[in-house]
Amino acid sequence: MPQPQTRLPKVGTTIFTVMSQLAAEHKAVNLGQGFPDFAVPQRLVDELDAAMRAGHNQYAPMTGVPALRQAIAGKALRVYAAQVDADAEVTVTSGATEALFNVVQAVVRPGEEVIVLDPCYDSYEPAIDMANAKAVHVALEPDFSVDWAKLKAAITPATRLLVINTPHNPTGAMLDADDMRALQDILRGTDVFLLADEVYEHIVFDGRRHESVLRWPELRARAFVVSSFGKTYHCTGWKIGYCIAPPALSAEFRKVHQYNVFCTFAPAQHAFAAMIREEPGHDEQLGAFYQAKRDAFRAQLLQTKFKPLPVAGGYFQLVDYSAVSDLPDAEFVKWLTIEHGVTAIPLSPFYEKAPEGQRLVRLCFAKNPQTLDAAIERLKRL
């Protein structure tokens, strides 16, 4: 019988699945995979129920339910002062991961290069491989900032796409206005497209401003901006995201989208449209909601041997475990899960080549206080 020849030889089961399975087997407190363990807003549940009862249970339009695309455009104007054409520039997707994949397939050709900044989210490179293109990894600095001179040097005539992620997963670092100006200068005069992964756009702390590409017209003209309702509304299992891009770029994006999933879960689209329209305070207050969780968790971590690193945005906390163990991070997280009942995610899978001797793991604080309390009690025993 014929045997498949893999298109993704470097890919196995993701570290998130591996660690979540290990957590379940050993009844560990799972601070690994990034999902909240608290309820979604009640209004969202009610709107979903109402949409299903109203008969919105068949295929949605390929580009997304008009009311949701209009609500997304309205939010872009309210939050970023960006004029967005709901019909020509907004596409609703089955999660941000689908949108990220679609962008790469839409504009990257075989043999071309895509620059990613390490550590980076693990879905980027497989999408690049599926396009028969080459991922060019540019390492972030030790504080997870971007060395713009190093990035500029990585751009070649073969570079077709640059991927940025702010707030950043897994580190929580953010790009500021000076970074965006540097990015503009570097890309000006090139044929490089920009993919802005902004799924944690509303989870920002300490008075920081999220520098969405939508705020920067020169960048926006070459960019696909991707976000996720799952992160904003605590419903990662619903898998609804969207992409905002100029009309010509959206047209290419939609060619891939329509033959990938065609459309996405219709009742949820109506529910999100109502939430954005009727309860804008939810996204406006999200940063403060998660900052309280971050601050409480960091204070608890100071009672352990783990050293928390700065977190400007997102809902992940990097910790240095050097005072606990000399094990490499992939071995350490398994030991921590099996022997001490707390699950984390190692940082090394986010790199092409992780820094030698780095002892960092990622913890998710998008959890109920009881979950975090239980994890800290176990970590304090180390």
N, C-alpha and C positions, 0 to 999 in steps of 0.2 A: 504494500500500500504506500502511496506517496506520503512523504513526511514534509511538514512545513519548514520553510527556511525563514527564520525570524526576521522581521523588519526592525526589531528593537533588541539587538543582542545584549545591550548593557542593562536592560530592564528586567527586574524580577518583581516580587511583591513589594509594594511600597513600605517604607519604614513605619508609616502611620498604621497600616493594616497589621503589620507584624507586631508592633508594640501593643496595639489595642487587643489583639488576640492573646498575647502573653498576659496582659493585665487581667483579662477575663478568666484565663486559666488559673491565675494565682490570686484572684480576688483582690487585686491591687487597686489603690486609688489612682484613677487614670487622669493624670494631668498632661498626657502626651498629645493625643489628637485634639485639634482645635475646635471643639464644639461646646456651646453652653449646656449646662445641665439644669437650667431654670426655664420657666415657661415663656412662650412667645406672648406678645401683647394680646390681651383678650379681644380688643377691637379687631385684630387681624384674624383671629379664629372665627369671630362672629361674621366678618365680611366674607371669609372663605365659605362658611356654611351657607350664607345668603346667596352667594354666587352659584353654588352647586344647586341649591333649591330653585333658583331662578332659571336654571337650564343651561348655564354656561359650561357645558360638559363635553363639547365637541371641539374639533380642531380650532385653534386660534389662528388669526391671520399670521402668515409667515414671519412678518417683521415684528409682530407683537400686537396685543389689543390696543386700539387707538387711545382709549382712556389712559392706559398705563404709559404709553409713549408720550402723551401730552403731559402727564404728571411728572415724568422724568425730565422733560424739557423745562417745565415750570420750576422744578427743584434746582436744575442747573442755573437758572436765572436768579432764583432766590439766594442760593448759597454762593455761587461763583460769579454772578453778574455776566453769565455767558448766554448769548442768544443761540438757542439750538432749535433746528427744524425737526419737529417731532416725526414728520413723515419721511424725510430724506436722510436724517442723521442718527436716528435712534433705532436700535435693533435689540429685541428681548431674546435672551438665550437661556438654555438649560444649564444655568450656573455659570460662574465666571470661567471655570475651566474650559467649558465649550467655547466661550468667546476667545480665550487665549489661543486655543488650538486653531480656531477659524482664522484669526489674524495671520498666523504664520503660514497656513496653507493658502491664504488669499494673495499674499504679496511676495513670498519668498520662493525662489526658483532653485532647482537642483544646482549644487555647486556654490551657491551664494552663502554669505556669512551672516550670522545673527549674534550680536554681542549681548551677553548676559553678565550680571554683576554678582560675583560669588561672595557670600553664600546666597543662593537663589532658590526659589520655590521649585519643587522637583518635577512639575509638569512641563516646564519650559523646554528642556532639552529633548524629551521624547517627541514633542510636536515638531521641533526642528529636524530631528532625525527622520521623521515621517515625510518631511518635505525634501529629503535627500540633500539637505543643506548642512552647514557646519556651524556648531556652536562655538563661539570664541568667548572664553571665560576671562573676565577681568576681575581681579580680586579687589574687594573693598579694603580700606585701611584697617588697622587694628581696632579703631573706634567705630568701624563700620560706616565711615564717611567715604565719599568718592574722591579719588585722585583724578581730577579732570584732565590733567596732562597725560596720565597713563591711558585714560579712556580715549583721548584724541589720537594717541599713537596707535591704538588698536584698530582704528577705522582705516579700511583699505578700499580700493575700487570695487571689491567684491562684497562689501558690507551693504546689506539691504535693510536691516532692521536692528534697532536697539531696544532692549527691554529694561524698563525701570519699574521699581515697586516702592511706593511710599504711601502710608507708613509701611515699613519693611517687615516682611516675614522671612526669616525667623527672628530678627534682631530687635525690632521695635524702633530702629533709626528712621529719621525723616529727612527729606530734602527741604531746604529752605529757599528763600527768594534768590540768594546769591548762587545757589546750585542751579536754579532754573535759568538764571542769566548765563551762567557758564555753559549750560546745555544748549541754549539758543545759539551761542557763539560757535560752539563746536559743530552743530548740525547745519548752520547757515551755509548755503552754497553746495550742500551735498544732496544726494538722492536717497538718503537714509530715512526710512519710516521710523516712527516712534510708537512703541506699545507701552502704555502707562497702566500698570496693574495697581488700581486704587481701591481695592476691596475693603480696606480698613479706613476709608476716607473720613468717617465721622468719629473714629475712636482716636482722638488726639488729646494731649494732656498739657498742663502747666501753661495754659494760655497760648500755646503754639497755634499757628494757622496752617491748615493743610494746603500745600501749594499744588492744587490740582492743575494738570495741564490745561484744563478748560479756562483757567485764569490767564493763560499766556497765548495770545492769538497766533504769534509766529510759530510756536510749537504745535498748537492745536491744528494748524493747517496741514501737518504731516502725521497726525497722531490718531491712534485708536485708544480711547479711554475706556477702561473696563471696570465695572463695579459689581457688587453682589448684595442682593437683598438678604441672603442668608446671614451675613455678618452683621448687617444693620438691625435686623429684626429677630435675631436669635433663633433662626429657623434654617439651619444648614441643610437639613434633610429635604427641604422643598426644592432646592437646586434651581433657583431663578436668579439670573444676572442680566446684565445688559452691556452694550457697547455703543459709545457715542463716537462718531467719526464724520469727517466731511463727506458730502454726497458721493463723490467719485470713489472714495475709499469704502464707504458703506455699501456701495453697489457691488464691489468685489467681495467684501465680507459676506454679503447676503447670498452670493452664489455658492459659497461653501456651506453656509448655515442651512440653506434650503435642502441640500442633499446630505446633510449630516443628521439633523434632527427634524428639519422643516419648521416645526413650531414647538412651543413649550406649554406646560400645564396651564390650561385656560382659566379655571376658577381662581387660582392663586394670582394671576395677573389682575383680575378684577379686584381682588382683596388688596393687593399692594397699591393699586391706583387710588382706592379709597383712603388707605392709610396715609399716603403721601399728601393727598389733597386735604384730608380732614384733621390729621394729627402731625403737622410739621414739627411740633415740639419734640417728637420722639428722636429724630436725628439730631436736633439742636442740643438735646440734653444728654446724648449718648456719651460724649467725652467725659462729662462729670460723673456719670454713672460708673463708667469703667475706671476712672481715675481713683475713685474711692476704693474699688476692689484692688487696683494696683498698689495703692499706698498701704492698705491693710495687709496685703500679702507680703509686701517688702518688709514691713515691720515684723511680721512673723518669721520671715526668713533670717532676720538678724539674730533670732534665737537659736539658729542652727549653725552648722559649719559651712553652709553654702554662702557664697558672696554674690549678691544680686548686682547685675550691671544696669546702667541707666536705660530707661524705657520711655521714649517720647510719644509713641503711638502704637496702636494694635493691642491685642490682648494676650501677648506672650512675654514671659520673663526669662531672659537668659541668666543662668547662674554658673559661677565658677566653682567646680567641686574639688579643686586641687587639695584642699585641706581634708578631704574625705578619702580620696583614692588616687592612685597613679594609673588606674586602668584606662585604656583608650575609651572614648565616649560610647562606642557601640557595645563594648563589653560592659561598661559601667551601668548603662541603662537596663541591661538584662539582669545584672546582679542586683540593682536597686529594686527592680520589680519582683524578682523571685525571692530574694532574701529579706527585703524590707518593705514590700507592699506598696511602693509608690512608682508610678510609671512616668517617665520623661521621654523626650525625643533627643537623640544625639544630633549634634550640629554637622558632623562630617558628611552625611548624605546630601547636604545642601551645597557641597563644593565639588568641583572637578578634582582638586587636590587640597585637602584641609591643611591648615598650618601645622607644622610639626609641634607636637607637645601641647596642642590646645586642649583644654579641659573644660569645655562648656557644654551644657545641655539646655534644652528649652522646656519650660513649664507653662501650661495654660492656666491663667487665672480667671477665665470666663466661667466661673463655677459658683455654686451656692457657698455661703460661708461655712456650712457644715462639711462640705467636701474639702475645702481648703484647710479647715481645722483638723480634719482627720489626717490629711497628708502631712501637715506640720508636726503633729504629735508623733508620727512615725519617723520623720526626718530628724527630729530633735534627739532621737535615740542613737544616731550615728556618731 
